[in-house]
Amino acid sequence: MTVVTFIQVFGGLVVFLLGIDMLSGGMEEIAGKRIQSLLERMTNRPLKAAAFGATATAILQSSSLLMVTMIGLINANLLTLEQAVGVMMGQEIGTTLTGQLVAFDIGSYLFGVLIVGYVLQEFGEDKQWQAIGKALLGIGIIFLGLETMKSGIGPLTQHALVQSWLISMGSALAPGVVAGAILTALIQSSSAMTGLVIALGAANAITLRGAIALILGANVGTCVTGLFASLRSSRPSRRASLAQIIINTVGVALFLPIVPPFAALVEQTSHSVARQIANAHSIFNVVVSLILFPFIGTIVRITKILIGGQEERAANLTHSLDQHLLKVPSIALTQLANEVIRTGNLATQMLTWGRTALLDSDEKAIDQVLECEASEVDPLCAAIEQFISDLMRGHLNKSERRRCLQLKNLIIDIERVADMTENLAQAGQERMRDQIPFSSQAQVELLEFYELVLEVWTLAVKALASDDQAMARAVMEGEDGIDAMHRQLRESHRERLESGICTPRADILFVETLRNLERIGDHADNLGVSVLRN
């Protein structure tokens, strides 16, 4: 019987974790873009960073997930150590939401929540309602897991060994702190640990003092996820993980000596043991954050002393991507878009050099185009495509999956433009090597055509960066102009051939150049269409 009840309790914990994951996914779909917006606007000052940490943790329902994401942002040079420590102060507050939620006794209403959540997720008229349904379904599953744990805890506490352990936690706090830390490290979720402790309290299987000890331990155990994530990361990331350990262990050290009076105070907040535990968790995290907030600078300095060495800026091929960002698709997709735009700007620079390389046979410009293509654009495109593939192997909703495919198509378009610009530079190289002249009329026509293509491509990249639909429509109109000029130039070239002005070697280069430039216009049009469909 003990084995069966043990399996029931931990089976309920698994269901609880599944609910947390589903709630997190639903909330991320509802407010994922808001997380990125807040990240861009609210991490420049410690107080704003803390507000972001609280909000993001409440949305993601996981301080560990946010910590791993922060390590990715630090590795990608998008977040400083000081900003990360500010976010940590807020995430300690945001993580209390789960405890307050599961302390409610909704009884049989949980099945109503499950039904409503399922109906909205499967039959909601738009993505927002479907995401709300997913979040509600997650809440229902959380309570289902909680009820499963509660019904199994009663019989389990009749076992002599379990009784002895629970009694020891009520009289001596150290075993509870150690147990809370170990269990949280194993399941990698302080929210799940809080849910388990609340289930113990609801079943009257643990005293409030013992519950507080487990919660204090959970705050230490939750650092393990960030610690593992930072082991092979940059020095600032390792310092961020150390800062989390310092914050959480100092908080535990501050509260451990005053647990008895603290428990007596918390008992006055509610008649429900489950609510008392949730309140203890909230008060502890809020008070620790308020106490340590003025010492953010000190914590940063301590981490720099303990993990010495000069600040290094990682020489990453990409500026914004890191594998840890895959945990939060909304942030990963935003940074992916930034990298796609950066690659588009590199292609624009190549195209600018390509004009001089082709028309003036300028050796320096030729080398610049070829070097940029080989050492920057090609590796960057490969890295972006790999990141997209990695992201698509994760849990994405339909909108996120569609955005991945859109970004993949965009980077393919940009890579093709870089390839064609390389062709233009190689044509300039061939002209210089073999002394192939263009007639004065051909030179003027090519310059005019090149200027038009460069203008339309530059506008396309700007439209992509600003998501400007009016600009995108102008790109499509410009591409029509490119097609018209292409036909006109082919006709005038045919006339020069017939009159003997153009040599056979120049003919091949001229026609190939027109073809490459016209295809660049096609890819610019693809960028414009993508903006209009976004």
C-alpha positions as CSV (number, residue, x, y, z in Angstrom):
1,M,0.0,0.0,0.0
2,T,2.9,2.4,0.8
3,V,4.4,1.9,-2.6
4,V,1.0,2.6,-4.3
5,T,0.4,5.7,-2.3
6,F,4.0,6.8,-2.9
7,I,3.5,6.4,-6.6
8,Q,0.2,8.3,-6.3
9,V,1.8,11.3,-4.6
10,F,4.6,11.5,-7.1
11,G,2.3,10.8,-10.0
12,G,0.2,13.8,-8.8
13,L,3.5,15.8,-8.7
14,V,4.1,14.8,-12.4
15,V,0.5,15.9,-13.3
16,F,1.2,19.2,-11.4
17,L,4.3,19.8,-13.4
18,L,2.4,19.0,-16.6
19,G,-0.1,21.6,-15.6
20,I,2.6,24.2,-14.8
21,D,4.1,23.5,-18.3
22,M,0.7,23.9,-20.0
23,L,-0.1,27.1,-18.0
24,S,3.3,28.5,-18.9
25,G,2.8,27.7,-22.6
26,G,-0.6,29.3,-22.6
27,M,0.6,32.4,-20.8
28,E,3.6,32.7,-23.1
29,E,1.2,32.6,-26.1
30,I,-1.0,35.2,-24.6
31,A,1.7,37.6,-23.5
32,G,4.9,36.4,-25.0
33,K,5.4,39.5,-27.2
34,R,4.8,41.6,-24.1
35,I,7.8,39.8,-22.5
36,Q,10.1,40.9,-25.3
37,S,8.6,44.4,-25.2
38,L,9.2,44.7,-21.5
39,L,12.7,43.3,-21.9
40,E,13.6,46.1,-24.3
41,R,12.1,48.8,-22.2
42,M,12.4,47.8,-18.6
43,T,15.9,46.5,-17.8
44,N,17.8,49.8,-18.0
45,R,17.3,50.5,-14.3
46,P,17.3,48.2,-11.3
47,L,13.7,48.9,-10.3
48,K,12.4,48.4,-13.9
49,A,14.5,45.2,-14.2
50,A,12.9,43.9,-11.0
51,A,9.4,44.8,-12.4
52,F,10.3,42.9,-15.5
53,G,11.5,39.9,-13.5
54,A,8.3,39.8,-11.5
55,T,6.1,40.1,-14.6
56,A,8.0,37.6,-16.7
57,T,8.1,35.0,-14.0
58,A,4.4,35.4,-13.4
59,I,3.8,34.9,-17.1
60,L,6.3,32.0,-17.6
61,Q,5.4,30.4,-14.3
62,S,9.0,29.4,-13.8
63,S,11.9,31.3,-12.2
64,S,14.2,28.6,-13.4
65,L,13.1,29.1,-17.0
66,L,13.6,32.8,-16.7
67,M,17.1,32.3,-15.2
68,V,18.1,30.1,-18.1
69,T,16.8,32.6,-20.5
70,M,18.7,35.4,-18.8
71,I,21.9,33.3,-19.2
72,G,21.2,33.1,-22.9
73,L,20.6,36.9,-23.1
74,I,23.9,37.5,-21.2
75,N,25.8,35.2,-23.5
76,A,24.3,37.0,-26.5
77,N,25.4,40.4,-24.9
78,L,21.8,41.5,-24.7
79,L,21.7,41.8,-20.9
80,T,24.4,43.0,-18.4
81,L,25.2,41.3,-15.1
82,E,23.7,44.3,-13.2
83,Q,20.5,44.1,-15.2
84,A,20.3,40.3,-14.6
85,V,20.6,40.8,-10.8
86,G,17.8,43.3,-10.9
87,V,15.6,40.8,-12.8
88,M,16.4,38.2,-10.1
89,M,15.0,40.4,-7.4
90,G,11.8,40.6,-9.3
91,Q,11.6,37.0,-10.2
92,E,11.6,36.1,-6.5
93,I,8.4,38.0,-6.2
94,G,6.8,36.7,-9.4
95,T,7.3,33.1,-8.4
96,T,5.0,33.4,-5.5
97,L,2.0,33.6,-7.8
98,T,1.8,29.8,-8.2
99,G,1.7,29.3,-4.4
100,Q,-1.1,31.7,-4.0
101,L,-3.0,30.1,-6.9
102,V,-2.8,26.5,-5.6
103,A,-3.7,27.5,-2.1
104,F,-7.3,28.0,-3.2
105,D,-9.6,25.1,-2.5
106,I,-11.7,24.9,-5.7
107,G,-12.9,21.3,-5.0
108,S,-15.0,19.9,-7.8
109,Y,-14.9,23.2,-9.7
110,L,-11.6,22.0,-11.1
111,F,-13.5,19.8,-13.6
112,G,-15.4,22.9,-14.7
113,V,-12.1,24.7,-15.3
114,L,-10.8,21.7,-17.3
115,I,-14.0,21.6,-19.4
116,V,-13.9,25.3,-20.2
117,G,-10.2,25.2,-20.9
118,Y,-10.5,22.3,-23.3
119,V,-13.5,23.8,-25.1
120,L,-11.7,27.1,-25.6
121,Q,-8.4,25.5,-26.7
122,E,-10.1,23.2,-29.2
123,F,-12.9,25.4,-30.5
124,G,-11.9,28.9,-29.7
125,E,-12.6,31.3,-32.6
126,D,-9.1,32.8,-32.6
127,K,-5.6,32.2,-31.3
128,Q,-6.1,34.4,-28.2
129,W,-9.1,32.4,-27.0
130,Q,-7.3,29.2,-27.7
131,A,-4.3,30.4,-25.7
132,I,-6.6,31.4,-22.8
133,G,-8.1,27.9,-23.0
134,K,-4.7,26.3,-22.8
135,A,-3.8,28.4,-19.7
136,L,-7.1,27.4,-18.1
137,L,-6.6,23.8,-18.9
138,G,-3.1,24.1,-17.3
139,I,-4.7,25.6,-14.2
140,G,-7.2,22.7,-14.0
141,I,-4.4,20.1,-14.4
142,I,-2.4,21.9,-11.7
143,F,-5.4,21.5,-9.3
144,L,-5.9,17.9,-10.4
145,G,-2.3,17.1,-9.6
146,L,-2.7,18.9,-6.3
147,E,-5.8,16.8,-5.4
148,T,-4.0,13.6,-6.4
149,M,-1.1,14.4,-4.1
150,K,-3.4,15.4,-1.2
151,S,-5.4,12.1,-1.5
152,G,-2.2,10.1,-1.5
153,I,-0.4,12.0,1.3
154,G,-2.8,11.0,4.0
155,P,-2.2,7.2,3.8
156,L,1.5,7.8,3.1
157,T,2.0,9.7,6.4
158,Q,0.8,6.6,8.3
159,H,4.2,5.0,7.5
160,A,6.5,5.1,10.4
161,L,9.5,6.4,8.4
162,V,7.5,9.2,6.9
163,Q,6.0,10.2,10.2
164,S,9.5,10.3,11.8
165,W,10.8,12.5,8.9
166,L,7.8,14.9,9.2
167,I,8.1,15.2,13.0
168,S,11.9,15.9,12.7
169,M,11.1,18.8,10.3
170,G,8.7,20.3,12.8
171,S,11.2,20.2,15.6
172,A,14.5,20.8,13.7
173,L,14.6,23.0,10.6
174,A,17.8,21.8,9.0
175,P,16.4,18.5,7.7
176,G,13.6,20.3,6.1
177,V,15.8,22.9,4.4
178,V,18.1,20.1,3.1
179,A,15.2,18.0,1.9
180,G,13.6,21.0,0.2
181,A,16.8,21.9,-1.6
182,I,17.4,18.3,-2.8
183,L,13.9,17.7,-4.0
184,T,13.7,21.1,-5.8
185,A,17.1,20.4,-7.5
186,L,15.8,17.0,-8.6
187,I,12.5,18.2,-10.1
188,Q,14.0,21.5,-11.2
189,S,10.9,23.5,-10.2
190,S,10.4,25.5,-7.1
191,S,6.7,26.0,-8.0
192,A,6.2,22.2,-8.0
193,M,7.9,22.0,-4.7
194,T,5.7,24.7,-3.3
195,G,2.7,22.8,-4.6
196,L,3.9,19.6,-2.9
197,V,4.4,21.5,0.4
198,I,0.9,23.1,0.2
199,A,-0.6,19.6,-0.5
200,L,1.2,18.4,2.6
201,G,-0.3,21.3,4.6
202,A,-3.8,20.8,3.2
203,A,-3.6,17.1,4.3
204,N,-2.5,18.3,7.8
205,A,0.6,16.2,7.3
206,I,3.1,18.9,8.2
207,T,3.4,21.8,10.6
208,L,3.8,25.3,9.3
209,R,7.3,25.4,10.7
210,G,8.2,22.3,8.7
211,A,6.6,23.7,5.6
212,I,8.6,26.9,5.9
213,A,11.8,24.9,6.2
214,L,11.0,23.1,3.0
215,I,10.2,26.4,1.2
216,L,13.5,27.9,2.4
217,G,15.3,24.8,1.0
218,A,13.4,25.1,-2.3
219,N,14.8,28.6,-2.7
220,V,18.3,27.2,-2.5
221,G,17.6,24.1,-4.7
222,T,16.1,26.2,-7.5
223,C,19.6,27.7,-8.1
224,V,20.8,24.4,-9.5
225,T,19.1,24.9,-12.9
226,G,20.9,28.2,-13.5
227,L,24.2,26.8,-12.2
228,F,24.2,23.9,-14.7
229,A,23.1,26.2,-17.5
230,S,26.0,28.6,-16.8
231,L,28.8,26.0,-16.5
232,R,30.0,26.3,-20.1
233,S,28.8,29.8,-20.6
234,S,30.6,33.2,-20.5
235,R,32.1,34.6,-17.3
236,P,29.2,37.1,-16.8
237,S,26.8,34.2,-17.0
238,R,28.6,32.3,-14.3
239,R,28.6,35.4,-12.2
240,A,24.8,35.7,-12.7
241,S,24.3,32.2,-11.5
242,L,26.5,32.9,-8.5
243,A,24.5,36.1,-7.8
244,Q,21.3,34.0,-7.7
245,I,23.0,31.6,-5.2
246,I,24.1,34.5,-3.1
247,I,20.6,36.1,-3.1
248,N,18.8,32.9,-2.2
249,T,21.2,31.6,0.4
250,V,21.5,35.0,2.1
251,G,17.7,35.2,2.2
252,V,17.5,31.7,3.8
253,A,20.2,32.7,6.3
254,L,18.3,35.8,7.3
255,F,15.0,33.9,7.9
256,L,16.3,30.7,9.4
257,P,16.9,32.1,12.9
258,I,13.5,33.7,13.1
259,V,11.3,30.9,11.7
260,P,9.4,30.3,15.0
261,P,8.2,33.9,15.4
262,F,7.7,34.2,11.6
263,A,5.5,31.1,11.7
264,A,3.5,32.5,14.6
265,L,3.0,35.7,12.6
266,V,1.9,33.9,9.4
267,E,-0.6,31.8,11.4
268,Q,-2.5,34.9,11.9
269,T,-3.0,35.5,8.2
270,S,-5.4,32.7,7.6
271,H,-7.2,29.7,9.2
272,S,-6.2,27.5,6.2
273,V,-2.8,25.8,6.6
274,A,-2.4,25.7,2.8
275,R,-3.0,29.5,2.6
276,Q,-0.6,30.1,5.5
277,I,2.1,28.2,3.6
278,A,1.4,30.2,0.5
279,N,1.5,33.5,2.5
280,A,4.8,32.4,4.2
281,H,6.3,31.8,0.7
282,S,5.1,35.2,-0.5
283,I,6.2,37.2,2.5
284,F,9.6,35.5,2.6
285,N,10.4,36.2,-1.1
286,V,9.0,39.8,-1.1
287,V,10.9,40.7,2.1
288,V,14.2,39.2,0.9
289,S,13.9,41.1,-2.4
290,L,13.2,44.4,-0.6
291,I,16.1,43.9,1.9
292,L,18.7,42.9,-0.8
293,F,17.5,45.3,-3.5
294,P,19.7,48.2,-2.3
295,F,22.7,45.9,-2.4
296,I,22.5,45.0,-6.1
297,G,25.8,46.7,-6.8
298,T,27.5,45.0,-3.8
299,I,26.3,41.6,-5.0
300,V,27.7,42.3,-8.5
301,R,31.0,43.3,-7.0
302,I,31.2,40.1,-4.9
303,T,30.5,37.9,-7.9
304,K,33.3,39.7,-9.8
305,I,35.7,39.1,-6.9
306,L,34.8,35.4,-6.5
307,I,34.8,34.8,-10.3
308,G,37.8,37.0,-11.3
309,G,39.1,37.9,-14.7
310,Q,38.6,40.6,-17.2
311,E,35.1,41.3,-18.6
312,E,35.0,39.6,-22.0
313,R,32.6,40.3,-24.8
314,A,32.0,36.9,-26.5
315,A,33.1,37.0,-30.1
316,N,29.9,35.3,-31.3
317,L,29.2,34.9,-35.0
318,T,25.6,36.0,-34.2
319,H,25.0,39.0,-32.0
320,S,21.6,37.9,-30.5
321,L,21.3,34.1,-30.5
322,D,22.1,31.6,-27.8
323,Q,20.8,28.1,-27.3
324,H,19.4,29.0,-23.9
325,L,16.9,31.4,-25.6
326,L,15.2,28.4,-27.1
327,K,13.4,27.9,-23.8
328,V,11.2,31.0,-24.5
329,P,10.1,31.1,-28.2
330,S,8.8,34.7,-28.1
331,I,12.2,36.0,-27.2
332,A,14.1,33.6,-29.5
333,L,11.9,34.7,-32.5
334,T,12.5,38.4,-31.8
335,Q,16.3,37.9,-31.6
336,L,16.1,35.7,-34.7
337,A,14.4,38.5,-36.6
338,N,17.1,40.9,-35.4
339,E,19.8,38.6,-36.9
340,V,17.9,38.2,-40.2
341,I,17.8,42.0,-40.4
342,R,21.5,42.3,-39.6
343,T,22.3,39.8,-42.3
344,G,20.1,41.8,-44.7
345,N,22.1,44.9,-43.9
346,L,25.3,43.0,-44.6
347,A,23.9,42.0,-48.0
348,T,23.2,45.7,-48.6
349,Q,26.8,46.6,-47.8
350,M,28.0,43.9,-50.2
351,L,25.7,45.2,-52.9
352,T,27.1,48.7,-52.5
353,W,30.7,47.4,-52.8
354,G,29.6,45.2,-55.7
355,R,28.7,48.3,-57.8
356,T,32.3,49.5,-57.6
357,A,33.6,46.0,-58.1
358,L,31.7,45.4,-61.2
359,L,31.6,48.8,-63.0
360,D,35.1,50.0,-62.0
361,S,36.8,46.6,-61.6
362,D,38.0,47.9,-58.3
363,E,40.2,45.2,-56.7
364,K,39.6,46.4,-53.1
365,A,35.8,46.4,-53.6
366,I,36.1,42.9,-55.1
367,D,38.0,41.6,-52.1
368,Q,35.5,43.3,-49.7
369,V,32.6,41.5,-51.4
370,L,34.2,38.1,-51.5
371,E,35.5,38.4,-47.9
372,C,32.2,39.4,-46.5
373,E,30.4,36.6,-48.3
374,A,32.8,33.9,-47.1
375,S,33.5,35.0,-43.6
376,E,30.3,36.7,-42.5
377,V,27.2,36.2,-44.6
378,D,27.5,32.5,-45.4
379,P,28.4,31.4,-41.8
380,L,25.8,33.7,-40.4
381,C,23.0,32.3,-42.6
382,A,24.1,28.8,-41.7
383,A,23.9,29.6,-38.0
384,I,20.5,31.3,-38.3
385,E,19.1,28.3,-40.2
386,Q,20.4,25.9,-37.6
387,F,18.9,28.0,-34.8
388,I,15.5,28.0,-36.6
389,S,15.7,24.2,-37.0
390,D,16.6,23.8,-33.3
391,L,13.7,26.1,-32.3
392,M,11.2,24.2,-34.5
393,R,12.1,21.0,-32.7
394,G,10.7,22.5,-29.5
395,H,7.1,23.2,-28.4
396,L,5.8,25.9,-30.7
397,N,2.3,27.1,-31.4
398,K,1.0,27.5,-35.0
399,S,1.8,31.2,-35.1
400,E,5.4,30.6,-33.8
401,R,6.0,27.8,-36.2
402,R,4.7,29.9,-39.1
403,R,7.0,32.8,-38.0
404,C,10.0,30.3,-38.0
405,L,9.2,29.3,-41.6
406,Q,8.8,33.0,-42.6
407,L,12.2,33.8,-41.1
408,K,13.8,30.8,-42.8
409,N,12.5,31.9,-46.2
410,L,13.7,35.5,-45.5
411,I,17.3,34.3,-44.7
412,I,17.3,32.2,-47.8
413,D,16.3,35.3,-49.9
414,I,19.1,37.3,-48.2
415,E,21.7,34.6,-48.8
416,R,20.7,34.4,-52.5
417,V,21.2,38.1,-52.8
418,A,24.7,37.8,-51.2
419,D,25.5,34.9,-53.7
420,M,24.4,37.1,-56.6
421,T,26.5,40.0,-55.4
422,E,29.4,37.6,-55.2
423,N,28.7,36.8,-58.9
424,L,28.8,40.5,-59.7
425,A,32.1,40.9,-57.9
426,Q,33.5,37.9,-59.8
427,A,32.3,39.4,-63.0
428,G,34.3,42.6,-62.1
429,Q,37.3,40.3,-61.4
430,E,37.0,38.7,-64.8
431,R,36.7,42.1,-66.5
432,M,39.9,43.3,-64.8
433,R,41.8,40.0,-65.5
434,D,40.8,39.6,-69.1
435,Q,40.5,43.4,-70.0
436,I,36.9,43.0,-71.1
437,P,35.4,46.5,-71.8
438,F,31.8,47.6,-71.7
439,S,30.7,50.2,-74.3
440,S,30.0,53.6,-72.8
441,Q,26.3,53.2,-73.4
442,A,26.3,49.7,-71.7
443,Q,28.3,51.2,-68.7
444,V,25.7,54.0,-68.3
445,E,22.8,51.6,-68.6
446,L,24.3,49.2,-66.0
447,L,25.0,52.0,-63.6
448,E,21.4,53.2,-63.8
449,F,20.0,49.7,-63.5
450,Y,22.3,48.9,-60.6
451,E,21.3,52.1,-58.7
452,L,17.6,51.1,-59.1
453,V,18.2,47.6,-57.8
454,L,20.3,48.8,-54.9
455,E,17.6,51.4,-54.0
456,V,14.8,48.8,-54.1
457,W,16.8,46.2,-52.1
458,T,17.8,48.8,-49.4
459,L,14.2,49.8,-49.1
460,A,13.2,46.2,-48.7
461,V,15.6,45.6,-45.8
462,K,14.3,48.9,-44.2
463,A,10.7,47.7,-44.6
464,L,11.6,44.4,-43.0
465,A,13.3,46.1,-40.1
466,S,10.5,48.6,-39.4
467,D,7.6,46.2,-40.5
468,D,6.4,49.1,-42.6
469,Q,3.7,48.0,-45.0
470,A,3.6,51.2,-47.0
471,M,7.4,50.8,-47.6
472,A,6.8,47.1,-48.5
473,R,4.3,48.2,-51.2
474,A,6.8,50.7,-52.6
475,V,9.3,47.8,-52.8
476,M,6.9,45.8,-54.9
477,E,6.3,48.8,-57.2
478,G,10.0,49.2,-57.5
479,E,10.4,45.6,-58.5
480,D,7.9,46.2,-61.3
481,G,10.2,49.0,-62.4
482,I,13.2,46.6,-62.3
483,D,11.4,44.1,-64.5
484,A,10.5,46.9,-67.0
485,M,14.0,48.2,-67.1
486,H,15.4,44.7,-67.5
487,R,13.3,44.2,-70.6
488,Q,14.4,47.6,-72.0
489,L,18.1,47.0,-71.4
490,R,18.0,43.5,-73.0
491,E,16.4,45.1,-76.1
492,S,19.0,47.9,-76.3
493,H,21.8,45.3,-75.8
494,R,20.4,43.2,-78.7
495,E,20.6,46.3,-80.9
496,R,24.3,46.8,-79.9
497,L,25.1,43.2,-80.7
498,E,23.5,43.5,-84.1
499,S,25.5,46.7,-84.8
500,G,28.8,45.0,-83.7
501,I,29.4,47.5,-80.8
502,C,29.4,44.7,-78.2
503,T,32.1,42.0,-78.1
504,P,31.1,38.3,-77.5
505,R,32.9,38.2,-74.1
506,A,31.2,41.5,-73.0
507,D,27.9,40.1,-74.2
508,I,28.1,37.2,-71.8
509,L,29.1,39.3,-68.8
510,F,26.4,42.0,-69.6
511,V,23.6,39.5,-69.9
512,E,24.7,37.6,-66.7
513,T,24.9,40.9,-64.9
514,L,21.4,41.9,-65.9
515,R,20.1,38.5,-64.9
516,N,21.7,38.7,-61.4
517,L,20.4,42.2,-60.8
518,E,16.9,41.3,-61.9
519,R,16.9,38.3,-59.6
520,I,18.0,40.5,-56.7
521,G,14.9,42.6,-57.5
522,D,12.8,39.4,-57.2
523,H,14.3,38.6,-53.8
524,A,13.6,42.2,-52.7
525,D,10.0,41.7,-53.8
526,N,9.9,38.5,-51.6
527,L,10.9,40.6,-48.6
528,G,8.2,43.1,-49.3
529,V,5.5,40.4,-49.7
530,S,6.7,38.9,-46.4
531,V,6.2,42.2,-44.6
532,L,2.7,42.5,-46.0
533,R,1.8,39.0,-44.8
534,N,3.3,39.4,-41.4
